[in-house]
Amino acid sequence: MFWTRLFSGIVLLIIIIAAIFAGSPVIFALAAILSLIGLYEIYKARGMEKSSIGCAGFAAAILYIVCTWFDFEGSALTAVAAGFLMIMCFYVFSFPKYKAEDAAYIVFGMIYVPVLMMCMYKVRIMEEGIYLVPLIFISAWGNDTLAYCVGKLIGKHKMAPVLSPKKSVEGFIGGIVGAALLGALYGIFVNTKMIEDSVNFVPVFAVICGAAGAISVIGDLTASAVKRDYGIKDYSRLIPGHGGVMDRFDSILFTAPVVYFLAESIL
């Protein structure tokens, strides 16, 4: 299992790095594919992936993805609103086939996966986006790795004992500090590439990765909570040793919008 997990993780990392360097259209395609697969996994957890209202959720997600690509003014909000109305049409005109909680779950999935995942593409099309996208992964996976290490070494106080018994307060703090340090180290590297830029990326990246790292824990726990609610171990077996898209990219869904909004505000 360890070697399978390691190999698939390396392959996944290579794909992501290649996509970052390939340009924004490739990142868009990757984010769109991950969005739809992740949305399928979320709907499948509740057994609604093939339902008519679930199809409405997929249609709403595709509408949002298309609007993100064309970047019409106000298109994102319009797409979300239109998607919500579409889902409500299926809910009311097929009543009482679906319950209110079914419709709410479909809307939840539409916002939870594609809206957050497409922030990865929004970061890539920013000025110097090629250097900003890695922050999404450094803050998420760096935080997760360092939180695990610190928790193993000195973790004593449980952070979420029911939902995730292995997570500790010490690990949570260590993960945030570790993510900030990794961001600072990455900032040193970017400074050598952006000599003519007046911005010192070391403190900026440290702040972004620290904040995004803290939020990434919520993303991890959110995906775990959904799995607990529906009694599943993994969302799928798409990624050997890791599970599904939602198992591997759960924290990425939360770090991507944080990196996007902070980078847009600070830089």
DRENLOBA-269172 format. One record per residue (C-alpha): chain; residue in one letter; y, x, z. Coordinates in steps of 0.5 Angstrom, whole numbers. Each point is the difference from the previous one (the first is absolute). Layout:
BEGIN
chain / res / yy / xx / zz
A / a / Y / X / Z
...
//
This chain:
BEGIN
chain / res / yy / xx / zz
A / m / 0 / 0 / 0
A / f / 5 / 6 / 2
A / w / -1 / 3 / -7
A / t / 0 / -6 / -4
A / r / 7 / -2 / 4
A / l / 3 / 7 / -1
A / f / -2 / 0 / -8
A / s / 3 / -7 / -1
A / g / 6 / 2 / 4
A / i / 1 / 6 / -4
A / v / -1 / -4 / -7
A / l / 5 / -5 / 3
A / l / 5 / 5 / 2
A / i / 0 / 3 / -7
A / i / 1 / -6 / -3
A / i / 6 / -2 / 4
A / i / 3 / 7 / -1
A / a / -1 / 0 / -8
A / a / 3 / -7 / 0
A / i / 6 / 2 / 4
A / f / 1 / 6 / -5
A / a / -2 / -4 / -6
A / g / 7 / -5 / 1
A / s / 2 / -6 / 2
A / p / -4 / -4 / -5
A / v / -7 / 3 / 2
A / i / 2 / -2 / 8
A / f / 2 / -7 / -2
A / a / -7 / -1 / -4
A / l / -3 / 3 / 6
A / a / 4 / -4 / 5
A / a / -1 / -6 / -4
A / i / -8 / 1 / 0
A / l / 0 / 1 / 7
A / s / 4 / -6 / 2
A / l / -5 / -5 / -4
A / i / -6 / 4 / 3
A / g / 3 / -1 / 7
A / l / 2 / -7 / -1
A / y / -7 / -2 / -2
A / e / -3 / 4 / 6
A / i / 5 / -4 / 4
A / y / -2 / -7 / -3
A / k / -8 / 2 / 0
A / a / 1 / 1 / 8
A / r / 1 / -7 / 1
A / g / -4 / -2 / -6
A / m / 6 / -3 / -5
A / e / -1 / 6 / -5
A / k / -2 / -5 / -5
A / s / 3 / -7 / 2
A / s / 5 / -3 / -4
A / i / 6 / 1 / 5
A / g / -3 / 7 / 0
A / c / 1 / 1 / -7
A / a / 7 / -3 / 1
A / g / 1 / 6 / 5
A / f / -2 / 5 / -5
A / a / 5 / -3 / -6
A / a / 6 / 1 / 5
A / a / -2 / 7 / 2
A / i / 0 / 1 / -8
A / l / 6 / -3 / -1
A / y / 3 / 4 / 6
A / i / -3 / 7 / -3
A / v / 3 / -2 / -7
A / c / 7 / -1 / 3
A / t / 0 / 6 / 3
A / w / -2 / 4 / -6
A / f / 6 / -3 / -4
A / d / 5 / 0 / 6
A / f / 4 / -6 / -1
A / e / 5 / -1 / 5
A / g / -2 / -4 / 5
A / s / -7 / -1 / -3
A / a / -4 / 2 / 6
A / l / 3 / -5 / 4
A / t / -1 / -5 / -5
A / a / -7 / 2 / -2
A / v / -2 / -1 / 8
A / a / 3 / -7 / 0
A / a / -3 / -2 / -7
A / g / -7 / 3 / 3
A / f / 1 / -4 / 6
A / l / 2 / -7 / -3
A / m / -6 / 1 / -5
A / i / -5 / 1 / 6
A / m / 3 / -6 / 3
A / c / -1 / -4 / -6
A / f / -8 / 1 / 0
A / y / 1 / -1 / 8
A / v / 3 / -7 / -1
A / f / -3 / -3 / -7
A / s / -7 / 2 / 3
A / f / 1 / -3 / 7
A / p / -4 / 0 / 4
A / k / -5 / 5 / -3
A / y / 4 / 6 / 3
A / k / 3 / 0 / 7
A / a / 7 / 3 / 2
A / e / -3 / 6 / 3
A / d / -3 / 1 / -7
A / a / 6 / 0 / -4
A / a / 4 / 4 / 6
A / y / -6 / 5 / -1
A / i / 1 / 1 / -8
A / v / 8 / 1 / 1
A / f / -2 / 5 / 5
A / g / -4 / 4 / -4
A / m / 5 / -1 / -6
A / i / 5 / 3 / 4
A / y / -4 / 5 / 4
A / v / -3 / 4 / -5
A / p / 3 / 0 / -7
A / v / 7 / -1 / 3
A / l / -1 / 6 / 5
A / m / -4 / 4 / -5
A / m / 5 / 0 / -6
A / c / 5 / 4 / 5
A / m / -4 / 6 / -2
A / y / 3 / -1 / -7
A / k / 7 / -2 / 2
A / v / 0 / 7 / 4
A / r / -3 / 4 / -7
A / i / 6 / -3 / -4
A / m / 5 / 2 / 5
A / e / 4 / 7 / -1
A / e / -4 / 5 / 1
A / g / -6 / -5 / 1
A / i / -5 / 5 / -1
A / y / 1 / 4 / 6
A / l / 1 / -7 / 4
A / v / -7 / -3 / -1
A / p / -4 / 5 / 3
A / l / 4 / -2 / 7
A / i / -4 / -7 / -1
A / f / -6 / 4 / 1
A / i / 2 / 6 / 5
A / s / 2 / -5 / 5
A / a / -6 / -5 / -1
A / w / -6 / 5 / 0
A / g / 4 / 5 / 3
A / n / 1 / -4 / 6
A / d / -7 / -3 / 0
A / t / -3 / 7 / 0
A / l / 5 / 3 / 6
A / a / -1 / -6 / 4
A / y / -7 / 0 / 0
A / c / 0 / 8 / 2
A / v / 5 / -1 / 5
A / g / -4 / -7 / 3
A / k / -6 / 4 / 0
A / l / 3 / 6 / 4
A / i / 4 / -4 / 5
A / g / 0 / -7 / -1
A / k / -1 / -4 / 6
A / h / 4 / -6 / 0
A / k / -3 / -6 / -5
A / m / 6 / -2 / -5
A / a / -4 / -6 / -3
A / p / -7 / -1 / 4
A / v / -2 / -6 / -3
A / l / 2 / 1 / -7
A / s / -1 / 8 / -1
A / p / -3 / 3 / 7
A / k / 0 / 7 / -3
A / k / 8 / 0 / -1
A / s / 4 / 3 / 6
A / v / 7 / 0 / 2
A / e / -1 / 7 / 0
A / g / -3 / 0 / -7
A / f / 6 / -4 / -2
A / i / 5 / 4 / 2
A / g / -3 / 6 / -3
A / g / -1 / -3 / -6
A / i / 7 / -1 / -1
A / v / 2 / 7 / 2
A / g / -5 / 3 / -4
A / a / 3 / -5 / -6
A / a / 7 / 2 / 1
A / l / -2 / 8 / 0
A / l / -4 / -1 / -6
A / g / 6 / -3 / -3
A / a / 4 / 6 / 2
A / l / -5 / 5 / -3
A / y / 0 / -4 / -7
A / g / 8 / 0 / 1
A / i / 0 / 7 / 0
A / f / -4 / 0 / -6
A / v / 4 / -5 / -4
A / n / 7 / 4 / 2
A / t / -3 / 6 / -4
A / k / -1 / -4 / -6
A / m / 7 / -4 / 1
A / i / 4 / 6 / 1
A / e / 6 / -3 / -4
A / d / 0 / -6 / 5
A / s / 4 / -1 / 6
A / v / -4 / -4 / 4
A / n / -5 / 4 / 5
A / f / -6 / -4 / -1
A / v / -3 / 3 / 7
A / p / 3 / -5 / 5
A / v / 0 / -5 / -5
A / f / -7 / 0 / -2
A / a / -2 / 1 / 8
A / v / 4 / -6 / 1
A / i / -3 / -4 / -5
A / c / -8 / 2 / 1
A / g / 1 / -1 / 8
A / a / 3 / -7 / -1
A / a / -5 / -2 / -6
A / g / -6 / 3 / 4
A / a / 2 / -4 / 6
A / i / -1 / -6 / -4
A / s / -6 / 2 / -4
A / v / -4 / -1 / 7
A / i / 2 / -8 / -1
A / g / -2 / 0 / -7
A / d / -7 / 3 / 2
A / l / 0 / -5 / 6
A / t / 1 / -6 / -5
A / a / -5 / 2 / -4
A / s / -5 / 0 / 6
A / a / 2 / -6 / 3
A / v / -1 / -4 / -7
A / k / -7 / 3 / 0
A / r / -1 / -2 / 7
A / d / 2 / -7 / -1
A / y / -5 / -1 / -6
A / g / -6 / 5 / 3
A / i / 0 / 5 / -5
A / k / -1 / 7 / 0
A / d / 3 / 3 / -6
A / y / 4 / -4 / -5
A / s / -5 / 2 / -6
A / r / -4 / 7 / -2
A / l / 5 / 2 / -6
A / i / 2 / 7 / 3
A / p / -7 / 3 / 3
A / g / 1 / 2 / 7
A / h / 6 / -4 / 1
A / g / -1 / -7 / -2
A / g / 5 / -4 / -4
A / v / 7 / 1 / -2
A / m / 2 / -4 / 6
A / d / -4 / 5 / 4
A / r / 3 / 6 / -3
A / f / 8 / -2 / -1
A / d / 1 / -5 / 6
A / s / 5 / 5 / 3
A / i / 3 / 2 / -7
A / l / 2 / -7 / -1
A / f / 5 / 0 / 6
A / t / 2 / 7 / -1
A / a / 2 / -1 / -8
A / p / 6 / -5 / 2
A / v / 2 / 4 / 6
A / v / 1 / 6 / -4
A / y / 3 / -4 / -6
A / f / 5 / -3 / 5
A / l / 2 / 7 / 4
A / a / 0 / 4 / -6
A / e / 5 / -5 / -4
A / s / 4 / 0 / 7
A / i / 0 / 7 / 1
A / l / 0 / 4 / -6
//
